[in-house]
Amino acid sequence: MSTSLEPVDDADRLLMFLFEDIQYALPIAWVVEVAEKDRVTSVPSLALPVGGVMNWHGEALPLVATELLLGRDRDEAGATPFGAATTVGYAQEQVLVVSEKPGSAARMGMPVDRVIGLVQGDGASGRQTPGALVVERRPVDGRIVHILNPAAVVARGEEVIEGATS
């Protein structure tokens, strides 16, 4: 983790991560764990570039391609230079295990390139547009960080899975 990040209060922390050289952040209350990515297994009627499952503490954790969670079209899944067409999050070794709401059980996994650390800030600061994926963009250490609406990310994951299996 970056040494430029300072300790912050639990209620106002964001977990910053990198995906395809872009910095994002989610409210830490929605992140159950940062896990090392395990072998991803396909699910019938769900193509691996879209999603799959991995063993997470003995449970099957659904993974959804991060590029789809971040709002890209389904046709773009697997179009990254990292070979995501082979499997969900091919190049990513870490998975953000995200809950359905703060303090609840794990809902899905989101492969990321690298977790950067924690930063002060409330991602639900009243500026949210219902359903908006990015609720704020702010500079941190000279780079723009896209603050994500975790409820929209989870809802997008459900839409991606339902759309792929129907």
N, C-alpha and C positions, 0 to 999 in steps of 0.2 A: 504494500500500500504506500501511497505517496506520503512523504514526510511533510508536505505542505498542508496536508489536511489536519485540522485541529479537532480535538474532542468536542462532541456536541451532545445535546440532550436527546434522550430516546424519542420523545414525541415529535421532534423536528428533524429527523435524519432522513437523508436520501442516500440510497446505494447507487453509486455511479459505476457504469460499465461501458465497455467499448464493443461496438459491433461494426465491422467493416469500416474502421477508422473514424467512426462518428461516436461521440460521447452521449450517453443517455443516462437517465436516473429514474429510479422508482422509490416511492416511500418505503423505508425499511420495514414498516409494520406489515406490508404485504408479502415480504420475502421470508419464506420459511427457512430456507437454507441455500447456501452456495455449495453445490455438489460437484464432484468430478464426474464428467460424463462417462457413463458405462456403455456397454454394447447396446446399440439401438436395434430393436426388433420390429419387423413390419407388422402391420395390422391388416387383416383382410379388408379389401376395398379402400385402403388408404395408402397411396403411393409414398414411398420413403422420402422423396423430396418435400412432401407436405407434412408428414408426421409419422410417429411411431411410438413405441414405449421403451422404457429402460427400467432396469431393476433399481429401485430406490428403497433401501432398507427392507428388502423383501417384498415390496409392493410394486405393482406395475404403474409407473409414472408416465402419463401421456406427455410426449414432446411434440411441439409444433414448430415448424421452421420459423426462425426468428424474422426472416425477411417478410414472411406473411403476417406475422404478428404486428410488424411495424408498418403495415399498410400497403405493401406491394401486391401486385396482382398475382393470382395463382400461377399464371404462365411464367412468372419470373422465378418461381421456386426452382432451385437447382441451376439457375443461370449465373451464379456467382463463380468467380475464378477459383474458389476453394473446393470445387467438386461436390457441392451439396446434392447433386443429382444422384450420387451414390447412396447417401444416407443423410438423415436429418442432422444438421450441424456438423458436417464432416470435419471441418478444420477446428471447430470449437471444442475445447476440452473442459469448459466449465458450463454448468447449467444453473440458472436461477430457478429455484423451486418456488413458484408463486401460489399464493392462497386466493380463495374466492373473495375474501374480505379480511381486514386486519384481524390477526389472532386466530383465524380458522385453519382447517386442515389444508394440506397441499392440493392444488387443483391441476397444475400442469407444470411442465418444465420448458424453459426458454434457453436454448444454447447461446452462449455469448463468447466473444473472443477473449475478454479479460475483465475481471472485476478490478476497478481502480481503487475504490474505497468509499468512505462516508463523507458527506458534506452537509452542512447546515442548510435547512430549507424545508418548507412545507409544500409538497406537490399539490395539495388540495386547498389552495389559498383563496378560494372564492372566485377565481377567474375561469373556472371550468365551464366549458360548453358541453352540455350533455352529449356523450358519445365521442367527444374529441379525443384523439389519441395523444397529441402533444398539448399540454396545458400551459407550458411556459418554455421559453428559451432564455438561458442566462449565461453570462460569462463566468467561468471558473478557471483559474490559473491560465488565463489568456485564450481559452477555447470555449466555444459555445456548447452548452450541455442542454439536451432536449429532455425536459421533465415530462415523463409519461403519466397518463391517467391509468392506474393499474386496473380499474374496473373495465375500462375500454379495451385494455390488452387481453384480459381474461375473456371478455365477451367476443373479441375478435378471434381468439383461439377456438372458442366453441363454434363460431360461424364457419371457420376454416374446416374444422373436423366434420361438422354436419354437411357442409357443402361438398366435401370430398367423398363422403360416403353415400350421398343420395344420388 
